[in-house]
Amino acid sequence: MKFINKYFLLILLAIGACNPLEDELKVAEEQNSVPVSDVVYTLTEDDYDTADDFCSCAGFGNFSSDEDVRSAIPVVLADVFPALGDGSSAAVTYDFFNGSSPDIRGDQQSFTVTDQEYTDLGFGFGNFSDLAADVPVYADFKVGEGSDGDYLDITHEYFNNGSTSTVTTRVVWVVSNSAWMWAEPLPDDSYADFFGESPPDFSFEDEGEDNIPFWLKATKIFAVAGDQALIQWNWDNGPGTSQSVALFIFDGTDWGEYGDVAQTTAETLNFGHNGTVWEPDNTIKYSLTGDDYTAISAAYASSNPNGSNSMATFGNYDIGLWSSTEIFESITSRLETLFGPIPAGQKYLVSYAVWKPGNDTFTMNVIYDGSAWSTLTE
């Protein structure tokens, strides 16, 4: 069998040359074979049109669900590479819409944390001390998953600077993260001191979106690339004052609003030709939720009490309290509970929150062979 070099094939496709390719296909036909190649390909506008004709899921020039990606891109590959056959592979890059920018225009609910709820969640002192970490844990416990625009106002005891007071904290459902996040209020004095605004609000909603990145850079001086901040600010709507929120992300140099820098991202997925059709890599991406951390914490209450208590309180793995073996075993065991029975050969790419110290997100790539789990290189 005569194979087409993958780089040669890509060059031909890029410049529109046809005669050499026709020669290759003619040879393959004469030998009663099909060419095999490993291609690297980025979807074009025409490809999104092809996909949308199939699934009505790519009309905006992107995909918004993994299911659509896995079902539509094989149709595109069959259209773009009709000659390639069994054993061919394609690393396909496409645009993925990660969800709307967060807002507070959905359902609003109010809760007051009870003494029993502090106990149930493992907050032995009957208060929260880390708004960014603790209050989202309560939101997961109380209502579970939210929807775009949903927000909760949670009244609770807050231990800060050596004293405890009763405060109300807002959390917002952020679609891109599939998580509740603390809405950090812009400090009242920052409007005058930093932005030169008075009273404590902006004249227009857009002023917050445009100017808050400068405040974040000046105040969050220890931020690292990938850090996120959900900021709430006030603005003058004429008859009164309104509030808005936006998610800001640090790229290592500057802060940018989610809608500008990360709402649509380029993703790559591998596909293979099985002799009949193109099919996607079967990796399932999963991020641990509040319910998962609660379940794992309970499962390790006896074997790792310190790690269990920490996870119940903060909703993450303190890597100083959890060994790599415990993390691996706890996550794979949780996958069996969530997705079982799991077929042999199924792969998972799991994201999980850690404290190292400092909040971070790690990933674990694992495969199940029908009887045991093992790790894969990403």
C-alpha positions in Angstrom: 0.0 0.0 0.0 1.3 3.5 -0.8 0.7 6.0 2.0 0.3 9.7 1.6 2.6 11.7 3.8 0.5 13.8 6.2 2.4 17.0 5.6 2.2 16.5 1.8 -1.5 16.0 2.0 -2.0 19.1 4.1 0.1 21.2 1.6 -2.0 19.9 -1.3 -5.2 20.8 0.5 -3.9 24.3 1.4 -2.8 25.3 -2.0 -5.5 23.6 -4.0 -3.2 21.3 -6.0 -5.1 18.4 -7.4 -3.0 16.4 -10.0 -0.5 14.9 -7.6 -3.3 13.9 -5.2 -5.2 12.4 -8.1 -2.1 10.4 -9.0 -2.0 9.1 -5.4 -5.6 8.1 -5.4 -5.3 6.5 -8.8 -2.5 4.3 -7.5 -4.5 3.5 -4.4 -7.5 2.5 -6.5 -5.3 0.3 -8.8 -4.0 -1.4 -5.7 -7.5 -1.8 -4.4 -6.5 0.1 -1.2 -7.3 3.3 0.5 -4.7 5.9 1.5 -4.0 6.3 5.2 -2.8 9.5 6.8 -2.5 11.3 10.1 -3.8 14.8 9.5 -3.8 18.0 11.5 -6.8 20.1 10.6 -8.6 23.3 11.7 -12.2 23.8 10.8 -13.1 26.5 8.4 -16.2 28.6 7.9 -17.4 26.2 5.3 -16.9 23.3 7.7 -19.1 24.9 10.3 -21.8 25.3 7.6 -21.4 21.6 6.8 -21.7 20.7 10.5 -24.7 23.0 11.0 -26.5 21.3 8.1 -26.1 18.1 10.0 -26.9 19.1 13.5 -28.1 22.8 13.6 -25.4 23.2 16.3 -22.7 25.3 14.7 -24.5 28.2 13.2 -22.4 30.7 15.2 -19.1 29.3 13.9 -18.5 27.2 17.0 -19.8 24.3 19.1 -21.3 24.5 22.6 -21.4 20.9 23.7 -19.1 17.9 23.6 -21.9 15.8 22.2 -22.2 18.1 19.1 -18.5 18.1 18.6 -18.3 14.3 18.6 -21.3 13.8 16.3 -20.7 16.6 13.8 -17.0 16.7 13.2 -16.9 13.1 11.7 -19.4 14.4 9.1 -17.0 17.3 8.3 -14.0 14.9 8.1 -15.8 12.6 5.7 -16.6 15.7 3.6 -13.0 17.1 3.6 -11.1 13.8 3.4 -13.4 11.5 1.5 -10.5 9.3 0.3 -8.9 8.5 3.7 -9.8 5.2 5.2 -9.1 2.7 8.0 -6.2 3.6 10.2 -6.2 7.3 9.4 -6.3 9.8 12.2 -7.1 13.5 12.5 -6.3 16.0 15.2 -9.1 18.5 14.7 -9.1 22.1 16.1 -12.4 23.8 16.5 -13.9 26.8 18.3 -15.9 25.9 21.5 -18.3 28.3 23.2 -17.8 27.9 27.0 -21.1 29.5 28.1 -22.5 33.0 28.5 -20.9 35.7 30.6 -22.2 35.5 34.2 -24.9 37.9 35.2 -27.5 38.3 38.0 -30.6 38.3 35.9 -31.8 34.8 36.7 -33.5 33.3 39.7 -32.6 34.8 43.1 -32.9 32.9 46.3 -32.0 33.8 49.9 -30.9 31.5 52.6 -29.6 31.7 56.2 -27.2 29.0 57.3 -28.4 27.1 60.3 -26.4 25.6 63.2 -27.1 22.1 61.9 -26.0 23.0 58.4 -22.6 24.2 59.7 -22.3 20.9 61.5 -23.4 18.9 58.4 -20.8 20.6 56.3 -18.0 20.2 58.8 -17.7 23.8 59.9 -17.1 23.0 63.5 -16.9 26.6 64.7 -20.3 27.5 63.3 -19.0 30.1 60.8 -17.3 30.6 57.4 -13.9 32.1 57.2 -13.0 32.0 53.5 -15.8 33.6 51.5 -14.4 32.4 48.1 -14.1 28.8 49.2 -16.7 28.3 51.9 -19.9 29.9 50.6 -19.9 28.1 47.3 -19.6 24.8 49.2 -22.8 25.8 51.0 -24.5 26.7 47.7 -23.7 23.3 46.3 -25.0 21.7 49.4 -28.2 23.7 49.5 -29.4 23.9 45.9 -26.9 21.9 43.8 -26.5 23.0 40.1 -27.8 26.4 39.0 -28.7 27.9 35.7 -27.4 30.9 33.7 -28.0 34.1 35.8 -29.0 32.4 39.0 -27.7 33.9 42.2 -28.0 33.3 45.9 -27.8 35.7 48.8 -26.6 33.7 51.8 -26.6 35.1 55.4 -24.1 33.5 57.6 -21.5 34.0 60.4 -18.2 35.2 59.1 -15.0 34.9 61.1 -12.5 37.6 60.0 -9.7 39.5 61.8 -10.3 37.7 65.1 -14.0 38.4 65.4 -17.3 37.0 64.1 -20.1 39.0 62.5 -23.3 38.2 60.6 -23.0 39.1 56.9 -24.8 38.3 53.7 -22.7 36.9 50.8 -23.7 36.6 47.2 -22.7 33.7 45.0 -23.5 33.4 41.3 -23.8 30.4 39.0 -21.0 30.7 36.4 -21.9 28.6 33.4 -18.3 28.4 32.0 -17.1 26.8 35.2 -20.3 24.9 36.0 -19.9 26.2 39.5 -21.1 28.7 42.1 -18.6 31.5 42.6 -18.4 34.2 45.3 -19.3 37.6 43.9 -16.6 39.9 45.3 -18.1 43.3 45.9 -16.0 46.2 44.6 -15.1 48.1 47.8 -17.1 51.3 48.3 -14.1 53.4 48.9 -12.5 52.3 45.6 -15.1 54.2 43.5 -13.7 57.5 44.8 -10.1 56.6 45.7 -9.2 54.5 42.6 -11.7 55.4 39.9 -12.5 59.0 40.9 -16.3 58.3 41.0 -18.8 59.6 43.5 -21.2 58.4 44.9 -20.0 54.8 45.2 -21.0 53.7 41.8 -20.1 54.0 38.1 -22.0 56.3 35.8 -22.6 53.4 33.3 -22.5 49.7 33.5 -19.8 49.5 30.9 -17.5 51.6 33.0 -17.1 48.7 35.4 -16.3 46.2 32.6 -13.7 48.6 31.2 -12.0 49.8 34.4 -12.1 47.0 36.9 -9.2 45.1 35.2 -6.9 48.0 36.2 -8.1 47.8 39.8 -7.6 44.0 39.8 -4.0 44.5 38.5 -3.3 47.0 41.2 -4.8 45.1 44.1 -4.3 41.4 43.3 -0.5 41.6 42.9 0.2 38.0 43.6 -2.2 36.6 40.9 -0.9 33.9 38.6 -2.0 33.1 35.1 -5.4 31.5 35.1 -6.7 33.1 38.3 -10.3 34.2 38.1 -12.3 36.9 40.0 -16.0 37.4 39.9 -16.5 41.1 40.7 -19.8 42.8 41.5 -20.1 46.6 41.1 -22.7 49.4 41.3 -23.8 51.6 38.5 -26.2 54.5 38.1 -29.2 53.5 36.0 -31.0 56.8 36.3 -33.8 56.3 38.8 -31.6 54.3 41.1 -28.5 52.1 41.5 -28.1 48.7 39.8 -25.6 45.9 40.3 -23.7 43.8 37.8 -21.1 41.1 37.9 -18.4 40.0 35.4 -15.9 37.3 35.5 -12.3 38.4 35.0 -9.3 36.2 34.1 -5.6 36.9 34.6 -3.4 35.9 31.6 -0.1 36.3 33.5 0.2 40.0 32.6 -3.2 41.6 32.5 -6.8 41.0 33.6 -9.5 40.6 31.0 -13.2 40.1 31.0 -14.4 36.6 30.3 -16.5 37.7 27.4 -13.5 39.2 25.7 -10.8 36.6 26.4 -12.1 33.1 27.1 -15.8 32.8 26.1 -14.8 31.0 22.9 -11.7 28.9 23.0 -9.8 26.8 20.4 -10.0 23.1 21.4 -8.5 20.0 19.8 -9.9 16.5 19.7 -8.5 13.4 18.0 -10.5 11.3 15.7 -9.8 8.0 14.0 -11.2 6.2 10.9 -12.4 2.7 11.8 -12.8 1.5 8.1 -16.3 2.8 7.8 -16.6 6.2 9.6 -14.6 8.6 11.6 -15.1 8.3 15.3 -13.9 10.5 18.2 -11.6 9.6 21.0 -13.8 8.3 23.8 -12.3 10.4 26.6 -15.0 11.9 28.9 -14.1 15.2 30.5 -15.4 15.6 34.0 -14.9 18.2 36.7 -15.5 17.2 40.3 -18.5 19.0 41.9 -19.4 19.9 45.4 -21.4 16.7 45.7 -18.4 14.7 44.7 -16.1 16.3 47.3 -18.8 15.7 49.9 -19.0 12.0 49.0 -15.3 11.5 48.8 -14.8 13.3 52.2 -17.4 10.9 53.8 -15.7 7.8 52.2 -12.3 8.8 53.7 -13.5 9.9 57.1 -11.9 6.9 58.8 -8.9 6.2 56.6 -7.8 9.9 56.2 -9.7 12.0 58.8 -7.5 15.1 58.4 -7.9 15.1 54.6 -11.6 14.3 54.9 -12.2 17.2 57.3 -10.3 19.6 55.1 -12.2 18.5 52.0 -15.6 18.8 53.8 -14.7 22.4 54.8 -13.0 23.7 51.6 -14.2 21.5 48.8 -10.8 20.5 47.5 -7.8 18.2 47.9 -5.2 19.7 50.3 -2.2 17.9 48.7 -0.4 18.1 52.0 -3.1 15.9 53.5 -3.8 13.6 50.5 -1.3 11.2 49.0 -1.2 10.8 45.2 -2.4 7.2 45.7 -5.4 8.4 47.8 -6.3 11.0 45.2 -6.1 8.5 42.3 -8.1 5.9 44.2 -10.7 8.3 45.5 -11.3 9.8 42.0 -11.5 6.5 40.1 -13.8 5.1 42.8 -16.1 8.2 42.4 -16.1 7.7 38.6 -17.3 4.1 39.1 -20.2 5.5 41.3 -21.1 8.2 38.8 -20.6 6.3 35.5 -20.7 2.6 36.3 -20.8 0.0 34.9 -17.8 1.4 33.0 -16.8 -0.4 29.7 -13.3 -1.5 29.1 -11.2 1.1 27.3 -13.2 4.1 28.6 -11.0 7.1 29.3 -11.6 10.1 31.6 -10.0 13.4 31.9 -10.9 14.6 35.4 -10.4 18.1 36.7 -10.2 18.6 40.5 -9.6 21.5 42.9 -6.5 21.4 45.1 -4.8 23.5 47.8 -1.1 23.3 47.5 -1.0 26.0 49.3 -3.0 28.3 47.1 -6.0 27.3 45.0 -5.4 25.5 41.8 -6.9 23.0 39.5 -5.2 19.7 38.5 -6.2 17.1 35.9 -5.9 13.4 35.9 -6.1 11.3 32.7 -7.2 7.7 33.4 -8.4 4.6 31.6 -10.4 1.6 32.8 -9.3 -1.8 31.2 -12.4 -3.7 32.5 -10.9 -4.7 35.8 -8.5 -1.9 36.9 -7.6 1.7 36.5 -4.4 3.2 35.2 -3.1 6.7 34.3 -2.5 8.0 30.9 -0.2 10.8 29.7 -2.3 13.8 28.5 
